[in-house]
Each structure stands twice: as C-alpha cells, then as structure tokens.
Amino acid sequence: MIRKLVLLAGAGFLAKKLFDRSREDKAASSPGHRPTDLSGDRHPDGSSRADEHFRPDPTATVSASDRESLRPVTMPAPHDPPGV
C-alpha cells in the first residue's frame, strides 16, 4: 500500500515537471509578436493593401445595437426602469 502511494506521488511529481517544462518551452520569450512585414530592408509603402472585402467601409452606418453596445456604462440606460 505504501509502495503504491510512493510510486503514485513520484509519478505525479515527474508528470508535473514534464508539463511545466513543456509549458516553458511554448511560452513566448518576449511579449507581443515580431512584425515580419517591417523587418525587411525597406518599409512597406502602403500601396499593397488588403483586398477590398477585408477592409471596413468608412461610410457605412452604425446600427443602433452596435451604438448601444459601445456606449460607456456610466449610468443606467435611459430606457431602463429605475431600480433595475
């Protein structure tokens, strides 16, 4: 019985060490990411933009639900009944 407990504790200890080591290997060495498009000899000139269907439409109207979701939560909304 004691032998089983010792073996179980040893296996748990080794498993924790292995998981911690693999987690350290996957951890980023520095915060953020490296901007590969800026690492070349010259800065991109901006002429090569994303496809048009990936760019937002600056002239599009914002729906009422989107405006409501972006409203700062400083006080209850005017349509909320008091005490809610």
Biopython code that builds the backbone (N, CA, C, O; Angstrom):
import numpy as np
from Bio.PDB.StructureBuilder import StructureBuilder

atoms = [
    (1, "MET", "N", (0.819, -1.194, 0.000)),
    (1, "MET", "CA", (0.000, 0.000, 0.000)),
    (1, "MET", "C", (0.862, 1.257, 0.000)),
    (1, "MET", "O", (0.639, 2.172, -0.793)),
    (2, "ILE", "N", (1.852, 1.297, 0.897)),
    (2, "ILE", "CA", (2.733, 2.460, 0.979)),
    (2, "ILE", "C", (3.564, 2.575, -0.292)),
    (2, "ILE", "O", (3.822, 3.673, -0.784)),
    (3, "ARG", "N", (3.980, 1.416, -0.818)),
    (3, "ARG", "CA", (4.763, 1.417, -2.044)),
    (3, "ARG", "C", (3.967, 2.029, -3.197)),
    (3, "ARG", "O", (4.512, 2.782, -4.004)),
    (4, "LYS", "N", (2.684, 1.704, -3.269)),
    (4, "LYS", "CA", (1.823, 2.260, -4.318)),
    (4, "LYS", "C", (1.692, 3.773, -4.169)),
    (4, "LYS", "O", (1.736, 4.504, -5.159)),
    (5, "LEU", "N", (1.531, 4.243, -2.932)),
    (5, "LEU", "CA", (1.413, 5.684, -2.699)),
    (5, "LEU", "C", (2.693, 6.423, -3.076)),
    (5, "LEU", "O", (2.641, 7.510, -3.651)),
    (6, "VAL", "N", (3.844, 5.830, -2.752)),
    (6, "VAL", "CA", (5.127, 6.446, -3.094)),
    (6, "VAL", "C", (5.293, 6.491, -4.607)),
    (6, "VAL", "O", (5.717, 7.509, -5.154)),
    (7, "LEU", "N", (4.964, 5.399, -5.284)),
    (7, "LEU", "CA", (5.060, 5.377, -6.745)),
    (7, "LEU", "C", (4.098, 6.380, -7.381)),
    (7, "LEU", "O", (4.451, 7.043, -8.356)),
    (8, "LEU", "N", (2.904, 6.493, -6.843)),
    (8, "LEU", "CA", (1.922, 7.443, -7.357)),
    (8, "LEU", "C", (2.405, 8.881, -7.162)),
    (8, "LEU", "O", (2.276, 9.708, -8.065)),
    (9, "ALA", "N", (2.955, 9.176, -5.994)),
    (9, "ALA", "CA", (3.467, 10.520, -5.728)),
    (9, "ALA", "C", (4.648, 10.831, -6.643)),
    (9, "ALA", "O", (4.762, 11.946, -7.153)),
    (10, "GLY", "N", (5.525, 9.852, -6.851)),
    (10, "GLY", "CA", (6.665, 10.051, -7.752)),
    (10, "GLY", "C", (6.221, 10.287, -9.184)),
    (10, "GLY", "O", (6.764, 11.146, -9.878)),
    (11, "ALA", "N", (5.231, 9.520, -9.623)),
    (11, "ALA", "CA", (4.717, 9.703, -10.983)),
    (11, "ALA", "C", (4.065, 11.072, -11.136)),
    (11, "ALA", "O", (4.223, 11.724, -12.168)),
    (12, "GLY", "N", (3.339, 11.507, -10.124)),
    (12, "GLY", "CA", (2.729, 12.836, -10.173)),
    (12, "GLY", "C", (3.772, 13.930, -10.215)),
    (12, "GLY", "O", (3.618, 14.910, -10.945)),
    (13, "PHE", "N", (4.844, 13.773, -9.430)),
    (13, "PHE", "CA", (5.924, 14.754, -9.414)),
    (13, "PHE", "C", (6.599, 14.841, -10.781)),
    (13, "PHE", "O", (6.835, 15.936, -11.291)),
    (14, "LEU", "N", (6.909, 13.683, -11.375)),
    (14, "LEU", "CA", (7.546, 13.669, -12.691)),
    (14, "LEU", "C", (6.631, 14.247, -13.768)),
    (14, "LEU", "O", (7.089, 14.973, -14.651)),
    (15, "ALA", "N", (5.352, 13.929, -13.698)),
    (15, "ALA", "CA", (4.410, 14.463, -14.685)),
    (15, "ALA", "C", (4.326, 15.979, -14.575)),
    (15, "ALA", "O", (4.286, 16.671, -15.592)),
    (16, "LYS", "N", (4.300, 16.497, -13.361)),
    (16, "LYS", "CA", (4.251, 17.949, -13.178)),
    (16, "LYS", "C", (5.509, 18.603, -13.733)),
    (16, "LYS", "O", (5.428, 19.643, -14.386)),
    (17, "LYS", "N", (6.667, 18.008, -13.483)),
    (17, "LYS", "CA", (7.923, 18.546, -14.010)),
    (17, "LYS", "C", (7.901, 18.566, -15.539)),
    (17, "LYS", "O", (8.314, 19.551, -16.151)),
    (18, "LEU", "N", (7.422, 17.482, -16.160)),
    (18, "LEU", "CA", (7.375, 17.423, -17.620)),
    (18, "LEU", "C", (6.399, 18.447, -18.187)),
    (18, "LEU", "O", (6.707, 19.105, -19.181)),
    (19, "PHE", "N", (5.237, 18.591, -17.575)),
    (19, "PHE", "CA", (4.255, 19.564, -18.059)),
    (19, "PHE", "C", (4.766, 20.990, -17.891)),
    (19, "PHE", "O", (4.556, 21.830, -18.766)),
    (20, "ASP", "N", (5.433, 21.268, -16.776)),
    (20, "ASP", "CA", (5.981, 22.609, -16.570)),
    (20, "ASP", "C", (7.070, 22.918, -17.588)),
    (20, "ASP", "O", (7.147, 24.035, -18.099)),
    (21, "ARG", "N", (7.902, 21.940, -17.879)),
    (21, "ARG", "CA", (8.973, 22.150, -18.847)),
    (21, "ARG", "C", (8.401, 22.391, -20.245)),
    (21, "ARG", "O", (8.883, 23.265, -20.965)),
    (22, "SER", "N", (7.383, 21.631, -20.633)),
    (22, "SER", "CA", (6.802, 21.829, -21.961)),
    (22, "SER", "C", (6.080, 23.167, -22.041)),
    (22, "SER", "O", (6.056, 23.788, -23.103)),
    (23, "ARG", "N", (5.494, 23.620, -20.944)),
    (23, "ARG", "CA", (4.824, 24.918, -20.925)),
    (23, "ARG", "C", (5.854, 26.041, -21.057)),
    (23, "ARG", "O", (5.594, 27.039, -21.729)),
    (24, "GLU", "N", (7.025, 25.887, -20.421)),
    (24, "GLU", "CA", (8.077, 26.892, -20.521)),
    (24, "GLU", "C", (8.623, 26.963, -21.938)),
    (24, "GLU", "O", (8.961, 28.044, -22.418)),
    (25, "ASP", "N", (8.712, 25.817, -22.616)),
    (25, "ASP", "CA", (9.219, 25.805, -23.981)),
    (25, "ASP", "C", (8.275, 26.529, -24.929)),
    (25, "ASP", "O", (8.718, 27.156, -25.891)),
    (26, "LYS", "N", (6.975, 26.446, -24.661)),
    (26, "LYS", "CA", (5.989, 27.071, -25.538)),
    (26, "LYS", "C", (5.762, 28.537, -25.209)),
    (26, "LYS", "O", (5.173, 29.264, -26.010)),
    (27, "ALA", "N", (6.218, 28.982, -24.047)),
    (27, "ALA", "CA", (5.993, 30.366, -23.630)),
    (27, "ALA", "C", (6.776, 31.308, -24.537)),
    (27, "ALA", "O", (7.871, 30.980, -24.994)),
    (28, "ALA", "N", (6.211, 32.461, -24.786)),
    (28, "ALA", "CA", (6.874, 33.451, -25.628)),
    (28, "ALA", "C", (8.078, 34.023, -24.887)),
    (28, "ALA", "O", (8.033, 34.244, -23.677)),
    (29, "SER", "N", (9.143, 34.254, -25.626)),
    (29, "SER", "CA", (10.335, 34.798, -24.990)),
    (29, "SER", "C", (10.167, 36.278, -24.684)),
    (29, "SER", "O", (10.805, 36.801, -23.770)),
    (30, "SER", "N", (9.317, 36.953, -25.438)),
    (30, "SER", "CA", (9.048, 38.364, -25.174)),
    (30, "SER", "C", (7.574, 38.628, -25.459)),
    (30, "SER", "O", (6.953, 37.900, -26.234)),
    (31, "PRO", "N", (7.015, 39.653, -24.845)),
    (31, "PRO", "CA", (5.591, 39.930, -25.078)),
    (31, "PRO", "C", (5.347, 40.416, -26.505)),
    (31, "PRO", "O", (6.224, 41.012, -27.130)),
    (32, "GLY", "N", (4.153, 40.154, -27.002)),
    (32, "GLY", "CA", (3.787, 40.611, -28.343)),
    (32, "GLY", "C", (4.302, 39.680, -29.420)),
    (32, "GLY", "O", (4.605, 38.516, -29.158)),
    (33, "HIS", "N", (4.399, 40.190, -30.612)),
    (33, "HIS", "CA", (4.899, 39.397, -31.723)),
    (33, "HIS", "C", (5.829, 40.255, -32.568)),
    (33, "HIS", "O", (5.840, 41.482, -32.462)),
    (34, "ARG", "N", (6.594, 39.596, -33.393)),
    (34, "ARG", "CA", (7.549, 40.303, -34.234)),
    (34, "ARG", "C", (6.855, 40.709, -35.535)),
    (34, "ARG", "O", (6.323, 39.845, -36.232)),
    (35, "PRO", "N", (6.846, 41.987, -35.878)),
    (35, "PRO", "CA", (6.196, 42.425, -37.118)),
    (35, "PRO", "C", (7.058, 42.060, -38.326)),
    (35, "PRO", "O", (7.982, 42.794, -38.678)),
    (36, "THR", "N", (6.755, 40.937, -38.954)),
    (36, "THR", "CA", (7.594, 40.457, -40.052)),
    (36, "THR", "C", (7.524, 41.356, -41.277)),
    (36, "THR", "O", (8.468, 41.387, -42.066)),
    (37, "ASP", "N", (6.425, 42.091, -41.456)),
    (37, "ASP", "CA", (6.344, 42.967, -42.621)),
    (37, "ASP", "C", (7.247, 44.190, -42.478)),
    (37, "ASP", "O", (7.540, 44.852, -43.473)),
    (38, "LEU", "N", (7.691, 44.499, -41.272)),
    (38, "LEU", "CA", (8.561, 45.653, -41.055)),
    (38, "LEU", "C", (10.019, 45.263, -40.855)),
    (38, "LEU", "O", (10.864, 46.136, -40.658)),
    (39, "SER", "N", (10.330, 43.980, -40.902)),
    (39, "SER", "CA", (11.693, 43.545, -40.622)),
    (39, "SER", "C", (12.588, 43.552, -41.855)),
    (39, "SER", "O", (13.768, 43.219, -41.742)),
    (40, "GLY", "N", (12.084, 43.913, -43.009)),
    (40, "GLY", "CA", (12.893, 43.953, -44.221)),
    (40, "GLY", "C", (13.801, 45.163, -44.268)),
    (40, "GLY", "O", (13.867, 45.945, -43.320)),
    (41, "ASP", "N", (14.503, 45.308, -45.386)),
    (41, "ASP", "CA", (15.419, 46.436, -45.545)),
    (41, "ASP", "C", (14.689, 47.754, -45.730)),
    (41, "ASP", "O", (15.202, 48.809, -45.357)),
    (42, "ARG", "N", (13.493, 47.699, -46.304)),
    (42, "ARG", "CA", (12.760, 48.950, -46.517)),
    (42, "ARG", "C", (11.346, 48.805, -45.968)),
    (42, "ARG", "O", (10.793, 47.708, -45.895)),
    (43, "HIS", "N", (10.789, 49.929, -45.591)),
    (43, "HIS", "CA", (9.447, 49.976, -45.012)),
    (43, "HIS", "C", (8.418, 49.813, -46.130)),
    (43, "HIS", "O", (8.612, 50.372, -47.209)),
    (44, "PRO", "N", (7.331, 49.069, -45.913)),
    (44, "PRO", "CA", (6.300, 48.963, -46.948)),
    (44, "PRO", "C", (5.699, 50.335, -47.245)),
    (44, "PRO", "O", (5.467, 51.131, -46.335)),
    (45, "ASP", "N", (5.450, 50.603, -48.526)),
    (45, "ASP", "CA", (4.994, 51.945, -48.918)),
    (45, "ASP", "C", (3.490, 52.135, -48.801)),
    (45, "ASP", "O", (3.008, 53.253, -48.985)),
    (46, "GLY", "N", (2.754, 51.118, -48.512)),
    (46, "GLY", "CA", (1.312, 51.261, -48.355)),
    (46, "GLY", "C", (0.533, 51.048, -49.634)),
    (46, "GLY", "O", (-0.695, 51.131, -49.625)),
    (47, "SER", "N", (1.215, 50.776, -50.737)),
    (47, "SER", "CA", (0.495, 50.569, -51.995)),
    (47, "SER", "C", (-0.125, 49.174, -52.059)),
    (47, "SER", "O", (-1.079, 48.964, -52.809)),
    (48, "SER", "N", (0.385, 48.239, -51.309)),
    (48, "SER", "CA", (-0.181, 46.892, -51.318)),
    (48, "SER", "C", (-1.096, 46.750, -50.114)),
    (48, "SER", "O", (-0.649, 46.384, -49.027)),
    (49, "ARG", "N", (-2.357, 47.036, -50.305)),
    (49, "ARG", "CA", (-3.338, 46.990, -49.222)),
    (49, "ARG", "C", (-4.063, 45.652, -49.242)),
    (49, "ARG", "O", (-3.919, 44.864, -50.177)),
    (50, "ALA", "N", (-4.819, 45.418, -48.226)),
    (50, "ALA", "CA", (-5.619, 44.197, -48.156)),
    (50, "ALA", "C", (-6.717, 44.251, -49.217)),
    (50, "ALA", "O", (-7.076, 45.325, -49.701)),
    (51, "ASP", "N", (-7.242, 43.079, -49.569)),
    (51, "ASP", "CA", (-8.346, 43.037, -50.522)),
    (51, "ASP", "C", (-9.489, 43.897, -50.020)),
    (51, "ASP", "O", (-9.662, 44.068, -48.813)),
    (52, "GLU", "N", (-10.266, 44.435, -50.939)),
    (52, "GLU", "CA", (-11.311, 45.383, -50.563)),
    (52, "GLU", "C", (-12.357, 44.765, -49.644)),
    (52, "GLU", "O", (-12.901, 45.452, -48.780)),
    (53, "HIS", "N", (-12.647, 43.472, -49.820)),
    (53, "HIS", "CA", (-13.666, 42.865, -48.963)),
    (53, "HIS", "C", (-13.150, 42.599, -47.548)),
    (53, "HIS", "O", (-13.928, 42.195, -46.683)),
    (54, "PHE", "N", (-11.859, 42.815, -47.291)),
    (54, "PHE", "CA", (-11.324, 42.707, -45.936)),
    (54, "PHE", "C", (-11.220, 44.064, -45.250)),
    (54, "PHE", "O", (-10.971, 44.122, -44.046)),
    (55, "ARG", "N", (-11.405, 45.147, -45.982)),
    (55, "ARG", "CA", (-11.294, 46.490, -45.407)),
    (55, "ARG", "C", (-12.656, 46.965, -44.933)),
    (55, "ARG", "O", (-13.658, 46.681, -45.589)),
    (56, "PRO", "N", (-12.726, 47.677, -43.817)),
    (56, "PRO", "CA", (-14.019, 48.196, -43.362)),
    (56, "PRO", "C", (-14.494, 49.332, -44.254)),
    (56, "PRO", "O", (-13.690, 50.036, -44.866)),
    (57, "ASP", "N", (-15.789, 49.498, -44.319)),
    (57, "ASP", "CA", (-16.378, 50.577, -45.104)),
    (57, "ASP", "C", (-16.520, 51.800, -44.200)),
    (57, "ASP", "O", (-17.339, 51.781, -43.281)),
    (58, "PRO", "N", (-15.749, 52.859, -44.433)),
    (58, "PRO", "CA", (-15.821, 54.020, -43.547)),
    (58, "PRO", "C", (-17.111, 54.813, -43.696)),
    (58, "PRO", "O", (-17.429, 55.635, -42.838)),
    (59, "THR", "N", (-17.860, 54.581, -44.774)),
    (59, "THR", "CA", (-19.102, 55.328, -44.985)),
    (59, "THR", "C", (-20.325, 54.566, -44.498)),
    (59, "THR", "O", (-21.441, 55.077, -44.584)),
    (60, "ALA", "N", (-20.137, 53.358, -43.990)),
    (60, "ALA", "CA", (-21.277, 52.548, -43.551)),
    (60, "ALA", "C", (-21.890, 53.140, -42.288)),
    (60, "ALA", "O", (-21.190, 53.701, -41.445)),
    (61, "THR", "N", (-23.200, 53.006, -42.175)),
    (61, "THR", "CA", (-23.879, 53.486, -40.972)),
    (61, "THR", "C", (-23.740, 52.448, -39.862)),
    (61, "THR", "O", (-23.653, 51.249, -40.128)),
    (62, "VAL", "N", (-23.719, 52.910, -38.645)),
    (62, "VAL", "CA", (-23.595, 52.030, -37.487)),
    (62, "VAL", "C", (-24.992, 51.734, -36.974)),
    (62, "VAL", "O", (-25.787, 52.648, -36.755)),
    (63, "SER", "N", (-25.289, 50.457, -36.783)),
    (63, "SER", "CA", (-26.628, 50.080, -36.332)),
    (63, "SER", "C", (-26.848, 50.538, -34.893)),
    (63, "SER", "O", (-25.896, 50.787, -34.154)),
    (64, "ALA", "N", (-28.108, 50.644, -34.513)),
    (64, "ALA", "CA", (-28.449, 51.099, -33.164)),
    (64, "ALA", "C", (-27.938, 50.131, -32.100)),
    (64, "ALA", "O", (-27.506, 50.562, -31.031)),
    (65, "SER", "N", (-27.982, 48.832, -32.380)),
    (65, "SER", "CA", (-27.496, 47.858, -31.392)),
    (65, "SER", "C", (-25.980, 47.972, -31.209)),
    (65, "SER", "O", (-25.479, 47.813, -30.096)),
    (66, "ASP", "N", (-25.244, 48.247, -32.299)),
    (66, "ASP", "CA", (-23.801, 48.441, -32.171)),
    (66, "ASP", "C", (-23.482, 49.713, -31.398)),
    (66, "ASP", "O", (-22.571, 49.724, -30.571)),
    (67, "ARG", "N", (-24.225, 50.784, -31.659)),
    (67, "ARG", "CA", (-24.015, 52.024, -30.905)),
    (67, "ARG", "C", (-24.292, 51.800, -29.423)),
    (67, "ARG", "O", (-23.560, 52.303, -28.569)),
    (68, "GLU", "N", (-25.335, 51.055, -29.118)),
    (68, "GLU", "CA", (-25.683, 50.784, -27.724)),
    (68, "GLU", "C", (-24.600, 49.935, -27.055)),
    (68, "GLU", "O", (-24.282, 50.144, -25.884)),
    (69, "SER", "N", (-24.037, 48.982, -27.792)),
    (69, "SER", "CA", (-23.007, 48.129, -27.195)),
    (69, "SER", "C", (-21.708, 48.884, -26.958)),
    (69, "SER", "O", (-20.911, 48.473, -26.114)),
    (70, "LEU", "N", (-21.473, 49.970, -27.671)),
    (70, "LEU", "CA", (-20.259, 50.760, -27.495)),
    (70, "LEU", "C", (-20.436, 51.918, -26.523)),
    (70, "LEU", "O", (-19.468, 52.609, -26.206)),
    (71, "ARG", "N", (-21.653, 52.140, -26.045)),
    (71, "ARG", "CA", (-21.926, 53.240, -25.123)),
    (71, "ARG", "C", (-21.242, 52.953, -23.789)),
    (71, "ARG", "O", (-21.326, 51.830, -23.290)),
    (72, "PRO", "N", (-20.565, 53.944, -23.197)),
    (72, "PRO", "CA", (-19.937, 53.696, -21.899)),
    (72, "PRO", "C", (-20.979, 53.444, -20.817)),
    (72, "PRO", "O", (-22.054, 54.044, -20.823)),
    (73, "VAL", "N", (-20.656, 52.571, -19.911)),
    (73, "VAL", "CA", (-21.587, 52.213, -18.843)),
    (73, "VAL", "C", (-21.299, 53.112, -17.645)),
    (73, "VAL", "O", (-20.613, 52.711, -16.704)),
    (74, "THR", "N", (-21.825, 54.322, -17.690)),
    (74, "THR", "CA", (-21.620, 55.249, -16.582)),
    (74, "THR", "C", (-22.863, 55.365, -15.722)),
    (74, "THR", "O", (-22.775, 55.692, -14.538)),
    (75, "MET", "N", (-23.989, 55.106, -16.294)),
    (75, "MET", "CA", (-25.254, 55.167, -15.568)),
    (75, "MET", "C", (-26.243, 54.262, -16.290)),
    (75, "MET", "O", (-25.972, 53.851, -17.418)),
    (76, "PRO", "N", (-27.366, 53.943, -15.686)),
    (76, "PRO", "CA", (-28.343, 53.105, -16.375)),
    (76, "PRO", "C", (-28.822, 53.773, -17.666)),
    (76, "PRO", "O", (-28.916, 54.997, -17.758)),
    (77, "ALA", "N", (-29.114, 52.950, -18.636)),
    (77, "ALA", "CA", (-29.613, 53.477, -19.901)),
    (77, "ALA", "C", (-30.940, 54.191, -19.668)),
    (77, "ALA", "O", (-31.676, 53.817, -18.756)),
    (78, "PRO", "N", (-31.265, 55.203, -20.462)),
    (78, "PRO", "CA", (-32.491, 55.966, -20.246)),
    (78, "PRO", "C", (-33.757, 55.124, -20.332)),
    (78, "PRO", "O", (-34.759, 55.465, -19.702)),
    (79, "HIS", "N", (-33.740, 54.042, -21.088)),
    (79, "HIS", "CA", (-34.950, 53.234, -21.232)),
    (79, "HIS", "C", (-35.103, 52.203, -20.110)),
    (79, "HIS", "O", (-36.134, 51.535, -20.030)),
    (80, "ASP", "N", (-34.079, 52.061, -19.231)),
    (80, "ASP", "CA", (-34.191, 51.125, -18.113)),
    (80, "ASP", "C", (-35.085, 51.714, -17.028)),
    (80, "ASP", "O", (-34.968, 52.900, -16.717)),
    (81, "PRO", "N", (-35.973, 50.916, -16.446)),
    (81, "PRO", "CA", (-36.781, 51.438, -15.336)),
    (81, "PRO", "C", (-35.902, 51.648, -14.104)),
    (81, "PRO", "O", (-34.935, 50.911, -13.913)),
    (82, "PRO", "N", (-36.213, 52.624, -13.274)),
    (82, "PRO", "CA", (-35.391, 52.864, -12.085)),
    (82, "PRO", "C", (-35.417, 51.668, -11.137)),
    (82, "PRO", "O", (-36.431, 50.984, -11.005)),
    (83, "GLY", "N", (-34.296, 51.435, -10.491)),
    (83, "GLY", "CA", (-34.205, 50.348, -9.520)),
    (83, "GLY", "C", (-33.869, 49.007, -10.119)),
    (83, "GLY", "O", (-33.897, 48.000, -9.410)),
    (84, "VAL", "N", (-33.549, 48.952, -11.401)),
    (84, "VAL", "CA", (-33.227, 47.669, -12.036)),
    (84, "VAL", "C", (-31.741, 47.524, -12.165)),
    (84, "VAL", "O", (-31.262, 46.511, -12.675)),
]
sb = StructureBuilder()
sb.init_structure("model")
sb.init_model(0)
sb.init_chain("A")
sb.init_seg("    ")
for serial, (resi, resn, name, xyz) in enumerate(atoms, 1):
    if name == "N":
        sb.init_residue(resn, " ", resi, " ")
    sb.init_atom(name, np.array(xyz, "f"), 0.0, 1.0, " ", f" {name:<3s}", serial, name[0])
structure = sb.get_structure()
